[in-house]
Amino acid sequence: MELSEEQREIRDWVHGFAENVIRPAAHEWDEREETPWPIIQEAAKIGLYGFEALAQFYADPTGLMLPIVNEELFWGDAGIAMAIMGTTLAVAGIYASGTPEQMAEWIPQCYGTPDDPKVAAFCVSEPDAGSDVSSLRTRARYDEAKDEWVLNGQKAWATNGGIANVHVVVASVEPELGARGQAAFIIPPGTKGLTPGQKLKKHGLRASHTAEVFLDDCRVPGRCLLGGKEKLDERLARAREGKRAKQHAAMRTFELSRPTVGAQAVGIARAAYEYALEYAKQRVQFGRPIIENQAIAFMLADMKMEIDCARLLVWRASWMGRTGKEFQNAEGSMSKLKAGEVAVWVTERAMQILGGNGYTREYPVERMHRDAKVYTIFEGTSEIQRLVIARAISGTYIR
Ligand SMILES: Cc1cc2nc3c(=O)[nH]c(=O)nc-3n(C[C@H](O)[C@H](O)[C@H](O)COP(=O)(O)OP(=O)(O)OC[C@H]3O[C@@H](n4cnc5c(N)ncnc54)[C@H](O)[C@@H]3O)c2cc1C
């Protein structure tokens, strides 16, 4: 398998930014626990942060460009890379459900301009609805007289929540229909009734802002319902009749987005592996480099193999998604599950190889380990991925 010249060029360009701009700043922004606006702006200025860049990566007919770009950025540093790529979550939400007019109006506003870059947030999770997204309590009510939607509720864990220019909020329109009674809404910049909640202090990804968001009689124009009212009414009517048609579409959306998240985990794992490999060649104990011990060299061999396995699963699922193949065995979930678990395992091994140094903040692998852990939790926990795969391969509703 060989990458095309264009794919190699983009990969090397993104790698250069990761190596020369992101990496040198990684420790500082991890310690500051703040959104690295100057780096987002630099990414915007070179055309790496913005909807045109995303469209270019997405246009690659093999589907590999987006995971390659993500792997390189997260190889640089996961916290900063998430500050750059977090907006993509909201953009994907608009892309999945929006009309062409809604995409044209809102996607550019998610990014702002190179002189004044913005970020966007995708708010689904709630304090009582994490893995179980069918039980959202945030409600959206239609005020027909004013052609406005009124949203009330509380969102949890939103990447860029409260600091975003555009918030995409998933809310329940007909709670008794579960996930099928939900819809996604744009909350335009400066809308009254949306207030930032507490910013969370996290174990890892500390340069990425994660916060609660409160919606208190938050009114948005009718045109902010993604997909439009007519489509929603049709969908609700079908759901009320108990027809199953669109459930498949929601599952496919997850299978499409999960490989990109897996690619991020691969980037973190590769960074830790490369660091540990070099360290093992330099560090001398008992009169020889520690890599000359099979215990260390075999660990590195396994790390390399696991990373390559994870990447191949990510690339397979990305290629399947882009070329319209059916995810019969939940291959998208498989790729995210494997990559997330590999990232945790590899970064832990890297700390072991660095010994005491691996446990200190003087060396980057402990940060990589902290960053990696979230990949078995967000975008569907490892248990939920296994559930999805088990259901797909068995055709049985496993609980
Ligand atoms: C850094 C970070 C960023 C995030 N960004 C966003 C964001 O931008 N937007 C957003 O909407 N959300 C975001 N999230 C939320 C994230 O998606 C949820 O944390 C995740 O879905 C898990 O939900 P939960 O935390 O409520 O855990 P729970 O659902 O309470 O799960 C707790 C444990 O129970 C297990 N479990 C639950 N149900 C089952 C089951 N049926 N079978 C077996 N095991 C089960 C889980 O696997 C897990 O181990 C973010 C989270 C973090 C940590």
The ligand as an ORCA input file, in Angstrom:
! r2SCAN-3c Opt
* xyz 0 1
  C     -12.339     15.178     27.574
  C     -13.755     14.869     27.186
  C     -14.330     15.541     26.115
  C     -15.657     15.291     25.768
  N     -16.219     16.013     24.742
  C     -17.543     15.858     24.490
  C     -18.194     16.696     23.524
  O     -17.561     17.541     22.878
  N     -19.536     16.561     23.340
  C     -20.262     15.646     24.036
  O     -21.467     15.569     23.819
  N     -19.675     14.817     24.935
  C     -18.349     14.921     25.201
  N     -17.744     14.109     26.137
  C     -18.567     13.153     26.896
  C     -18.258     11.706     26.564
  O     -18.720     11.386     25.292
  C     -18.879     10.833     27.683
  O     -18.082     11.037     28.828
  C     -18.915      9.377     27.304
  O     -19.865      9.139     26.315
  C     -19.239      8.475     28.508
  O     -20.362      8.921     29.186
  P     -20.323      9.069     30.784
  O     -19.114      9.863     31.112
  O     -21.621      9.585     31.256
  O     -20.091      7.603     31.339
  P     -21.244      6.523     31.669
  O     -22.156      6.382     30.515
  O     -21.833      6.841     32.995
  O     -20.378      5.184     31.772
  C     -19.690      4.824     32.974
  C     -19.133      3.410     32.768
  O     -20.209      2.494     32.574
  C     -20.028      1.783     31.367
  N     -21.319      1.483     30.752
  C     -22.366      2.317     30.550
  N     -23.357      1.679     29.913
  C     -22.929      0.419     29.686
  C     -23.490     -0.736     29.063
  N     -24.722     -0.713     28.516
  N     -22.762     -1.862     29.027
  C     -21.529     -1.893     29.578
  N     -20.932     -0.861     30.170
  C     -21.626      0.288     30.223
  C     -19.179      2.704     30.502
  O     -18.506      1.984     29.501
  C     -18.238      3.304     31.537
  O     -17.182      2.418     31.785
  C     -16.406     14.330     26.490
  C     -15.810     13.632     27.544
  C     -14.519     13.899     27.912
  C     -13.919     13.146     29.069
*
